[in-house]
């Protein structure tokens, strides 16, 4: 019986999830509400069935996610029976950090990178599952599945542990932690195919629908709530759009699309000529920008 | 990411159905900086239409900035990831790439070919089903080609493609190809490589990558892509073997359910199958294969499952479930091949953590049979193993484990070694067979045991382990302690350099490797003497924490007292009772502790003696006092 590539990817991810639970003292799953998180959560439900996954979900919130994402997040926590922890960087709230006044770099750094470190320290998590994939970005291609962070949450790309066979060395010193990426070997297409095959629920924003958007800096930005300041001449217009990737709504570009079913989404993705991260403002800085962010502690 | 499939636009439903049935092949590419390996991978991604416009635009921009191909796209830049190495123009680590065709999904482990990176290649090869060895047609089979072949074979990769690249630079000449094939075939036969395929190609121009080359009509064999689409996946072989599943996690959500979760490492399992729990040897029957989507009638190697058994037997993480009709072997002494991956060398006798399957045990290399020169395949004698060194070794564990020879099962025969202090992964190895003495030496049950021997002497056996710099006063204090104990009627024995170095250990010198072995033997002798019911005192510098920890591990809880004779280096050097410090300072004595060899002070010794504040008599009195407090002496 030849296993399909999706069966093998599934088995590998489940193996990784179980290994961390067996070896770590206090693991957590970072839940970002997107499609990769949806797949990771689904795999966790499979890995520990009939038990509920023995760790909580952690959402590091920026307060600028789409409203649909918050509703979906709360629904998933309810349906899985897992504990949901939400952390917002209190300094960011105090200084009212937002993507409009402070720009994407500062907003991401304070609300996501700093917020994540705070949350991990606050709860004393020694292992955090993340949904990152190696095909997303070049520096990720060389990151290990078990990726160690110093007590200051720094990643040292020159000092990674070799990973052989299915053997993961999860030993660490006090204060050190690990980020673990069970989806390392999945591609964007694998994720979509698996969602289709397994009927995994995802945020409705991935499906095309009429939504209010403005065109700004060459991207279609959805006016998701009244906090979005409109520039002179900008008038929200209704367009049939969807999102290939989800983040903070002011930083996430929509694409015009008719794809309102999963096969249509996959079809569109296969025929399209741009990669998914293109819609994210954060990657556009400079070559190696993601690598720098990772060394500083960005997931 | 348009696949070359018309179905996408016309019938997405049918396209999805076919693509959900694709298999997965993992392969590794090996070659040096200039063989065009990155170019080949970039070409494979490009040809399978795995590149997006924005990625192409980025690589075109990068090509102008860093490229080596003039105005043309430098495919190599697609795959060179980290900023540091991009500037150096080389890849420095293992990177994983993905692409797919209509038949398969591929995971490529891209590893560099430099000598110092054996470690990375071994890592990438450990999970690969096939290997693509790059040979520059202009240069032919090089030393590094042989090295890569050896490593690929060592890691159990059965299918090898020799990609003879840059044929465009030798005028697509058949003679060049033939000569390289002949040269390599000789070598392959010596190594025992079974399945080798040779393909002439130009990664740069795209010859014989996905389409047969028009410029090499003399070659009628497969293209590289044609080969990769049909070569056997290793997992198919694993499924034909006997059933194996290391238990990774015991699932107990409530009192009514007890499942054993793991990834099947070999064979097939069905409800009703008889299984043996190893190493304990108890047997039971598989009741259910539980998944979230309902119970399965059968599961195969490669799947992660949860099994329940018909009987309630004690099973924990690290145990192996095996087919009762063909169980794994159980042993604690092995012949293995070890690859060293750390800057700090491997020393025989030093304990490391060993992870195999889901089990972690303590392992020591008991001897290095020989090191292998990966360039010449010659066997050379070695007393330690440095970074990237490979050796045939004997390995001893602190307890028995279930295993299969690596050649039969990579997941139940492959292991890693972990440093106990730094927690780094320092080595990887392959078990070959259990040593006969492990088969034959079963702990002999004796009627007169340690407790009986100690009772006859009316004392509690223990080991007082004195450690400290040369000249600290270890022997002096230990001698005083022994005299007092003897006077009180205790049976004792003092092991020190004089009575050990001249006899038992006279074959050992003062290198790090020999110091480790010296202490290992002393610790074993001390243990035997404690077994005999004696109070044992040892007085050795014993400079390394890991060896002292090893000695401690040999004794029962509470029977090992580390006595740190704490004397500052200046004081010990000023005393210099044997004139050794002066010799060492003059360079006449190498590897002298405190001068050119480190002393790792104990972190949690049971007794610390500050010799600046205490006389030798007071120090001895303090040791007796602590022994009494701990109930080791008669009241």
Interface residues (C-beta under 8 A of the other chain):
Chain A: X1 X2 X3 X4 X5 X6 X7 X8 X9 X10 X11 X12 X14 X15 X18 X19 X21 X22 X45 X46 X47 X48 X49 X50 X51 X52 X134 X135 X138 X139 X141 X142 X157 X160 X161 X162 X163 X164 X165 X166 X167 X169 X171 X172 X173 X184 X185 X187 X188 X189 X190 X193 X196 X197 X263 X264 X266 X267 X269 X270 X271 X272 X273 X274 X275 X278 X287 X288 X291
Chain B: X1 X2 X3 X8 X9 X12 X13 X15 X16 X19 X20 X21 X22 X23 X24 X52 X53 X54 X55 X62 X80 X81 X82 X83 X86 X93 X94 X95 X96 X97 X98 X100 X104 X105 X107 X119 X120 X122 X123 X126 X127 X233 X235 X236 X239 X248 X249 X251 X252 X253 X257 X259 X261 X262 X263 X268 X290 X291 X292 X298 X300 X302 X303 X304 X306 X317 X341 X353 X355 X356 X358 X410 X411 X414 X415 X416 X418 X423 X424 X425 X428
